[in-house]
Amino acid sequence: MKRSARMIPLDSWMGFETIAVYGGSHESIGARAGLKFRRGVDDLDDTWEVALRLPSGRKIALVQHVHAPQTATSIMFAGQRAAVQEVLRETLEVLALQPRRLQWTAVPLLLPDLPKSRLRKKLSASRSRTTSQSVRALKKRLRFGGRRRVAALVSPAPSEDAD
């Protein structure tokens, strides 16, 4: 049985704090999760907003500021600070949102139970490379100017203190 969130009416945003910023519009989140955002206003800007009750009973809100320079939706929570990571994980799961699209989180998000994305696999693979392997890969990619030029690109800059 799939767990789902229920939309709830909310008259006041008092006590809600942003716990994460998701790099997606309210339209994409609404289409993915079957939510209807309403038009609203806060002290910053006009907004698209929706309040939800998660299966755990906790209340969250999703808010997108209309005139923000980048399209992103804030995930807000009114509750104990200790529960933020659990609420964020539940929100991602219930709304079928991709963890890699999170642009900011209030706490480090540990996602051991979610499958590794391709990007995380690439990052862990690149971290396991030794420095000499990385230098060799860089030399192959650049293919110009000979060894001196490449060595200058990857060597630390000389310090000004050495007189």
Buried (B, 14 or more C-beta within 10 A) or exposed (E): EEEEBEBEEBEEBEEBEBBBBBBBBBEBBBEEBEBEBEEBEEEEEEBBBBBBBBEEEBBBBBBBBEEBEEEBBBBBBBBEEEBBBBBBBBBBBBBEBEBEBBEEBBEEBEBEEBEEBEEBEEEEEEEEEEEEEEBEEEBEEEEEEEEEEBEEEEEEEEEEEEE
